């Protein structure tokens, strides 16, 4: 393999003000061979902007869903993958943009290691207004001002990092900073279209489970997330609507594709940790009990997953604190 050409897929919805900057940030990059714009029945004039860009730049190709209706970012990315004609695929949201170093490390790693399925990198943040920054912080994303992993990690260990189970390495990567081989989607499937939000994060967890993902540039951003007043990721009530489905869908995917060994144990614990925090106390209690049934030793860990999940279910009060303290003293003898 001596050639490295990338198909960049851009879902378009309500991004009239930002689309040109996004497209031109990709168009100037030598490794970008085509820019596939998927218009998703945008309520503004983004479609007109897309058609204008298609006339201006040979790399730009504009598509709509066959019924010309709105289907969401996941379905738009899926359509873009089917339209891609090059071996490597990258994604760019219409309100974000690439930096000149976007594909430097990716190219080096892919050409040096033919078995690599994907390369992920760091991103930075641009705030379009002070109010957008405040809203972003209030939604709990202040830690994402520079989104990366705290250190390099082997592809086998990435799964534990993404499920917050690694002892020393923390962090995430963004959809706009990962490049993957197009044929990977034949192996693990496409984006889950039932998830209107966070279907991209869902995809990278699945990919980390079954593919070889390597770290690229972790110390310098290769792309920038644009934060404005209409970012859907700051709509926390919308995020919560899909969270249970997100976890149950992952569980189904991992069962279907036979996730095994340590990765399965990591996921099971993360799954129980999530559902013990459910507002439905019956669901929370069942998750706590199932966790003990599946992993009896969890109850012997002092101030570990069981203890914190116990407090999620019963609250942190004088009585529950005494129970956990007594349990830990008893088991330490």
N, C-alpha and C positions, 0 to 999 in steps of 0.2 A: 504494500500500500504506500503510494508516494504522493497521493493527491489529498488535499484537505479543503473541501468546499462545503459551506454551510447553508442550509435553508433556514431562514429566520421566520418564525410564525408569530403574527401579531393579531390577537383578537381586538376588534374595534367595537366599543360601546361607549357613547357619551364622552368622547375624547377629542372633539373637534379642535380644542385649543392646543393640544399637546402632540397630536399625531405627526405633524411635519417634523418636529424636532426628533421624535423617536425614529422615524423612518430614515432621516438623513444621518443620524448617528450610526445606523447600520449600513447604509448605502456606501459610505466612504471607506468601509473596511474591505480590504482586498480579499479576505477569506470568505466574505459573504457573497454567495453566488446568486441568491434570490431572496426576496422579501415577500412573504405571502401574507396579505392582509385579508382577514376574514371579517366582513362587516356583519354585525349581529343585530340588525334592525335598530340601529342607534337613533335616539330621539332628536339628536342635533344634526348638524351638517357634516358629520364625520365622513359619511359615504362620499359626499361631493369632494371633500379634501382628498380622500383615498383615490378617487378617479383622476384627480388632477395630478397627484404624485405618480400614478401609473403612466400618465402621458409624459411626465418629465424624466422619469428614470426607468431604464430598461430592466433593472433588477426587480422592479415592483410589479406584483401580480395581485389583482383584486378579485375576491370571490365572495359570494353570499351563500347562505344555506339554501338548498333547493326550493324550500317553500318561502324563502325570504323573510322568515319570522325570527324572533329572538329565542335562542337556545342556551345561552350562557357560555361562560369562558371555556368550560371543559369541552363542550361539544364543538366550539369554534377551534380550539386547539386540535381536537381529533380530526376535524375536516382539513385543517392545515397540514397535518401529518400525511393524510392521504394524497394531498396535492403536491407534497414535497418531492423533488426529483433528484436531490443529492443525498449522499450517504450520511451526512451529519445534520442534526436538527438542534436549533436553539430557539428560545422563546423570548419575546419582548412584549411587555404590556404597553399599550398605546400612550400611557402617561409617564413612562420611564424612558431611559435612554442609555445607550452603550458609551463606554469610554474607549479611547484609541487602543488600549491594551487588552481589549475584551477576549480575543482568541489566541493570544501569544502562547500562554502556558498550555492551553487546550491542544493546540496544534503539536507542540513539542511532545506532550504525553501520548497522544493518540498515535503519532508516527513512530514513536519509540517502543510502544507497547500495544501490539495488535489485539490483545485480549481485553483491553480496557473498554468498558461499555459507556462510561460517562466521566466527565470532569467538571467539578464544581469550584466556585471561586467566591471572593468577597464582594459585597456591594456597599455603597454609601447611600446617603439620604440627601435629597434636596427638598426644602420646604417652600412651597409657592406663596405662603403667607404665614404670619405669626399665629393667626387663628387656627390654621391647618396644623401647625406644629403642636399647639396646645391640645387640640382634639386628638392628635396622634398619641401624645403622652397620656392623656386621660383614658384612652382606650387600653393602656398598659404596654405600649410598644417602645418606650424610651430606650430599652436595651437594644433596639434594632437600628440605632443611629449609624452603627457600623456593624453590618451583619456578616459574621464569619464564624469559623471554629477557632477555639483558643490555641489549637496546635494541630499539626498534621496527625492523621490517624490512618491505619490500614483500612482497606475496604472491608475486611472482615469485622472490624471494630466500629465502623461507621454506624451500623444499626443501633448499637448500644448508646452511642452519642445522641442520635436523633430521638431515642426514647428515654433520654435523661438517666441512663443507667451506668454510664462510664464513670469511673472513679475520679479521673483527673481532667478529662477533656469535655468541654461544653460547647454549645453553639448550634447554629443552623446555617443553611444556605438558601438562597432565593431562586425562584424560577427563572429570573432574568440572568442568572449567573451560572447556569449549568448547560453543558453541551453533551448530547448523547448521540449514539449511533441510531439511525432510523429503524434498523431491524430489531432493536431492543423491544419495541412495542409489539412485535409479533410474539415475543417470548412472554411478556408480562401483561399484555393488554393495554387498552387505551385509558384516557381519563374517565373517571366515574361521572357520568352526566346527571346522576341523581343529586350530586352534591353541587349546589349552586355557589358555595364558598369553600375554600381550602381543598378543592379537588387536586390542586397542584402539590400541596404538602402531602396529601394522601398518596399521590403518585410516587414522590421521592422516597417515602417510607417503603413502599412496595419494591421500588427499584433497589434500595439499599438491602432489602431482604434477599434478592435473587440475582443481582447483577454486581459487576465490579465497577464501583465508583471510586475515583481517585481525586485527591485534592490538588488544585492548581495554584492560583494566586490567593493566598489567605491573608496577606498583610496589606495589600493595596487594592482598593476597589477596581473592578473591571466594568461596572455598570452602576447606574444611579436610580434609586426609586424616587419618583416624584410624588410628594405628599401634598394633596390639596383637600378642599372641603368635602369633596364627593367620593373619597376613597372608600370602597366597600369594606375594606378590612377594619375600618374604625367603627363600623356599624355593629356593635357588640351584641345587640339583641338578635340580629340576623345570624351572626356567628353561632350563637347558642342553639338556634333552631336545627342546625345540621350536625351538631357535635356528637350526639348519640349515634346517628346514622354513620358518621365518619368512623367511629370506633367499631361498630358492628360490621360495617362493610370491610374494614381491614381484617377483622377476625375471620370473616367468610373467605376473603382472598387468600389468607395465609393457610387456612384449612384446605382450600381447593388446590393450592399449588404446593402443599405439603412442606410448609416451613417446619424445620426440625431443630433439635439440639438447643444450644444456648440461646439462639435468637428466639425460639418459641417461648422459652422460659422468660426472657426479657419482655416479650410482648404480653404474655399472660399477666405478669406482675403489673405492667403499665395499664393494662385493660382493667384489672381489678382496682388499681389505684384511682382510675378515673371514675368508675361507677360507684365506688364507696363515697364519692363526693356528690352523688345525685341528690337533688332536692326531694325526690321520692324516697322516703326513708325505708320502704319495703325493698326497693331495688338496691339501695345502699347496704342494707343489712344482708341481703342475699349475696351480694358481691363480697362482703367481708367473710361470710361463712364459706362460700365457694373457694375463696383464696386459701383459707386454712385447710379445707378439704384437699385441694390440689397440691398445696405446698405446706405440709404440717410444720415444717421447721421455721416458717415465717413467724410463728408465735413465740419462738425462743429468742428471736433477735431483740436485743435491748434498744428501744427507741428506733426501731426500723419501720418497715412498711406497715406491719400489723398495728403497731401502736398509733401511728399517725392516722391510719384508716379508721381505727377504733374511735379516735377523737372526731373524725369527720362525721361518723354515724351518730355518736352520742354527745358530741360537744365537748369542749374543754371546760370542765367545771371541777369543783372540789372532789366530787365523788369519782368521776372518771379518771382524774389524775391519780387519785389514791389507788384505784384498781390497777392501773398500768404500773405504778411504782411498786405495788405489792407483787405483781406478777414478775417483774424484772428481778426483784430481790430474791424471790422464791426460786426462780430458775437459775440464778447465778450461784446458788449454793451447791 
